[in-house]
Amino acid sequence: MVIGGGPAGMAAALFALRAGARVTLLERNEKLGKKLYITGKGRCNVTNVAQGDDFLAQVPRNPRFLYASLGHLSSEGLRALLRELGCDTVAERGGRVFPVAQKASDVTRALVRGLQGVDIRLGARAESVRAQPGGSFNVHLHGEEVMQADAVIVATGGLSYPVTGSTGDGYTLARSNGHRVTDTYPALVPLDTADDWARPLQGLALKNVALTANRRGKTLFHEQGELLFTHFGISGPLVLSMSSLLAGLPMQDIACAIDLKPAVPAQELEQRLARLLTEGGRKPVSSLLPQLMPRSLAQAFPAVCPVQLTKACSQVTAAERRQMVDTLKALPVRLTQARPLTEAVVTRGGVDVRDVNPSTMMSRLVPGLFFAGEVLDVDAFTGGYNLQIAFSTGALAGERAVQFIAEEKE
Ligand SMILES: Cc1cc2nc3c(=O)[nH]c(=O)nc-3n(C[C@H](O)[C@H](O)[C@H](O)COP(=O)(O)OP(=O)(O)OC[C@H]3O[C@@H](n4cnc5c(N)ncnc54)[C@H](O)[C@@H]3O)c2cc1C
């Protein structure tokens, strides 16, 4: 029995079916893969071409736990499976793989095709899983129904975007079977800031900037890319990645800064600024800013720059010029908190991987109980890695569950 009809659960059911089992798939929603539909903005970044260590480098949380499952179903294996089921895929920038038709629904449709023969129960919410003395399981559904299974795979997802059905049920099921569940936090999530100067910048996207986060003198994040100002703070690809590395840390401890000119070394930028100031003559320094940054940011800049920008260009001292360069190279951002789990792409934390065998996905505490997907304390950056993890852990759990049942019956 598989609990949860997301990518991990569908992969588990499909691989268990192909391994020869009679499979029941429980999904609390009225359809399978509700979250899958909204992935990649509806295009579904289903995996990434990265393999081996390149893939694992994109997994900040418990990467080694994934060696066996990614070996079992690699991104190539997943693409071949989808192709076999009628969904061709294409690799784009950054190795991100999408269905050729650019529609997430194509991925779900392909998987559903592969599930023919599985007893799919929609609107069926599992409320408890209890191991029975003979080795089987009783699965209690919402309502009175109790179902029996020889092995159970929990693939209920995490806590992010709960409207899609992932409300943390798997943690309850795991705990009631003696499993440890690590604290959960939002990851791949926008961040709130305390900077009033940034509020009017809502909607401004900065391309090719660098974002840095330091904590107690240690650099936790430094990357170049795109950042977006929002009504509450900052978002965009750079910020989502950074949020993964800051998940669970007190944001007040983080010194965060934006380098507006990452491609220009400070010395070169100072020379350029000196030239502009000379040319500027009696004009106010603020009049130069639109040559250095987007206009809306130039309007907000006086709030963060320690130099009096109403001053004439010709009056700016060398020390002030350096201060301006320092601000351009490290625009300070005061982080307050991550946005809530309801807005996070993934959940950090979950079923403690120390209690799960990575070669089989089976519980080390309750034989016959398996876990797959985001319910586990594993998560990755954006780029198709999280879905690949769901598919790989699901596929491994499905196959090993059937093997477990066969061995038990011998
Ligand atoms: C907006 C958004 C965009 C994303 N885009 C991408 C992307 O492009 N690429 C990528 O790699 N990752 C992406 N992700 C992350 C990815 O979608 C998840 O990591 C992945 O869906 C996890 O799969 P899962 O099967 O473990 O969990 P889920 O997809 O959450 O599926 C769990 C299923 O279990 C069901 N369920 C829960 N409790 C019960 C219960 N008690 N009984 C029965 N059923 C239950 C739920 O209804 C749900 O259908 C995105 C996430 C979000 C929120």
The ligand as an SDF file (V2000), in Angstrom:
LIG
                    3D

 53 58  0  0  0  0  0  0  0  0999 V2000
    5.0940   25.8850   -6.3270 C   0  0  0  0  0  0  0  0  0  0  0  0
    6.0600   24.7300   -6.3680 C   0  0  0  0  0  0  0  0  0  0  0  0
    6.8330   24.5230   -7.4870 C   0  0  0  0  0  0  0  0  0  0  0  0
    7.7460   23.4670   -7.5250 C   0  0  0  0  0  0  0  0  0  0  0  0
    8.4590   23.2640   -8.6720 N   0  0  0  0  0  0  0  0  0  0  0  0
    9.3500   22.2610   -8.7200 C   0  0  0  0  0  0  0  0  0  0  0  0
   10.0620   21.9710   -9.9280 C   0  0  0  0  0  0  0  0  0  0  0  0
    9.8020   22.5770  -10.9880 O   0  0  0  0  0  0  0  0  0  0  0  0
   11.0030   20.9850   -9.8800 N   0  0  0  0  0  0  0  0  0  0  0  0
   11.2590   20.2500   -8.7460 C   0  0  0  0  0  0  0  0  0  0  0  0
   12.1250   19.3970   -8.7650 O   0  0  0  0  0  0  0  0  0  0  0  0
   10.5520   20.4510   -7.6210 N   0  0  0  0  0  0  0  0  0  0  0  0
    9.5940   21.4210   -7.5750 C   0  0  0  0  0  0  0  0  0  0  0  0
    8.8650   21.6020   -6.4370 N   0  0  0  0  0  0  0  0  0  0  0  0
    9.0600   20.6640   -5.3010 C   0  0  0  0  0  0  0  0  0  0  0  0
    8.3380   19.3310   -5.5940 C   0  0  0  0  0  0  0  0  0  0  0  0
    7.0530   19.6070   -6.1110 O   0  0  0  0  0  0  0  0  0  0  0  0
    8.2050   18.4740   -4.3240 C   0  0  0  0  0  0  0  0  0  0  0  0
    9.4600   18.3160   -3.7330 O   0  0  0  0  0  0  0  0  0  0  0  0
    7.6010   17.1270   -4.6890 C   0  0  0  0  0  0  0  0  0  0  0  0
    6.2810   17.3000   -5.1730 O   0  0  0  0  0  0  0  0  0  0  0  0
    7.5810   16.1760   -3.4970 C   0  0  0  0  0  0  0  0  0  0  0  0
    6.9370   14.9970   -3.9030 O   0  0  0  0  0  0  0  0  0  0  0  0
    6.2070   14.0320   -2.8560 P   0  0  0  0  0  0  0  0  0  0  0  0
    5.5270   13.0020   -3.6720 O   0  0  0  0  0  0  0  0  0  0  0  0
    7.1660   13.6200   -1.8170 O   0  0  0  0  0  0  0  0  0  0  0  0
    5.1420   14.9590   -2.1290 O   0  0  0  0  0  0  0  0  0  0  0  0
    3.8460   15.7170   -2.7030 P   0  0  0  0  0  0  0  0  0  0  0  0
    4.0510   16.1150   -4.1030 O   0  0  0  0  0  0  0  0  0  0  0  0
    3.5420   16.7640   -1.7060 O   0  0  0  0  0  0  0  0  0  0  0  0
    2.7310   14.5930   -2.6830 O   0  0  0  0  0  0  0  0  0  0  0  0
    2.2300   14.0530   -1.4840 C   0  0  0  0  0  0  0  0  0  0  0  0
    0.8200   13.5370   -1.7400 C   0  0  0  0  0  0  0  0  0  0  0  0
    0.3680   12.8250   -0.5820 O   0  0  0  0  0  0  0  0  0  0  0  0
   -0.9930   13.1330   -0.3620 C   0  0  0  0  0  0  0  0  0  0  0  0
   -1.2800   12.9090    1.0620 N   0  0  0  0  0  0  0  0  0  0  0  0
   -0.8140   13.5880    2.1110 C   0  0  0  0  0  0  0  0  0  0  0  0
   -1.2650   13.0700    3.2590 N   0  0  0  0  0  0  0  0  0  0  0  0
   -2.0270   12.0140    2.9000 C   0  0  0  0  0  0  0  0  0  0  0  0
   -2.7720   11.0550    3.6600 C   0  0  0  0  0  0  0  0  0  0  0  0
   -2.8070   11.0750    4.9820 N   0  0  0  0  0  0  0  0  0  0  0  0
   -3.4610   10.0870    2.9900 N   0  0  0  0  0  0  0  0  0  0  0  0
   -3.4450   10.0450    1.6160 C   0  0  0  0  0  0  0  0  0  0  0  0
   -2.7760   10.9390    0.8690 N   0  0  0  0  0  0  0  0  0  0  0  0
   -2.0570   11.8980    1.5100 C   0  0  0  0  0  0  0  0  0  0  0  0
   -1.0910   14.5910   -0.7670 C   0  0  0  0  0  0  0  0  0  0  0  0
   -2.4210   14.9610   -1.0390 O   0  0  0  0  0  0  0  0  0  0  0  0
   -0.1740   14.6460   -1.9750 C   0  0  0  0  0  0  0  0  0  0  0  0
   -0.8700   14.4160   -3.1530 O   0  0  0  0  0  0  0  0  0  0  0  0
    7.9160   22.6230   -6.3960 C   0  0  0  0  0  0  0  0  0  0  0  0
    7.1370   22.8340   -5.2670 C   0  0  0  0  0  0  0  0  0  0  0  0
    6.2050   23.8670   -5.2400 C   0  0  0  0  0  0  0  0  0  0  0  0
    5.3690   24.0540   -4.0130 C   0  0  0  0  0  0  0  0  0  0  0  0
  1  2  1  0
  2  3  1  0
  2 52  2  0
  3  4  2  0
  4  5  1  0
  4 50  1  0
  5  6  2  0
  6  7  1  0
  6 13  1  0
  7  8  2  0
  7  9  1  0
  9 10  1  0
 10 11  2  0
 10 12  1  0
 12 13  2  0
 13 14  1  0
 14 15  1  0
 14 50  1  0
 15 16  1  0
 16 17  1  0
 16 18  1  0
 18 19  1  0
 18 20  1  0
 20 21  1  0
 20 22  1  0
 22 23  1  0
 23 24  1  0
 24 25  2  0
 24 26  1  0
 24 27  1  0
 27 28  1  0
 28 29  2  0
 28 30  1  0
 28 31  1  0
 31 32  1  0
 32 33  1  0
 33 34  1  0
 33 48  1  0
 34 35  1  0
 35 36  1  0
 35 46  1  0
 36 37  1  0
 36 45  1  0
 37 38  2  0
 38 39  1  0
 39 40  1  0
 39 45  2  0
 40 41  1  0
 40 42  2  0
 42 43  1  0
 43 44  2  0
 44 45  1  0
 46 47  1  0
 46 48  1  0
 48 49  1  0
 50 51  2  0
 51 52  1  0
 52 53  1  0
M  END
$$$$
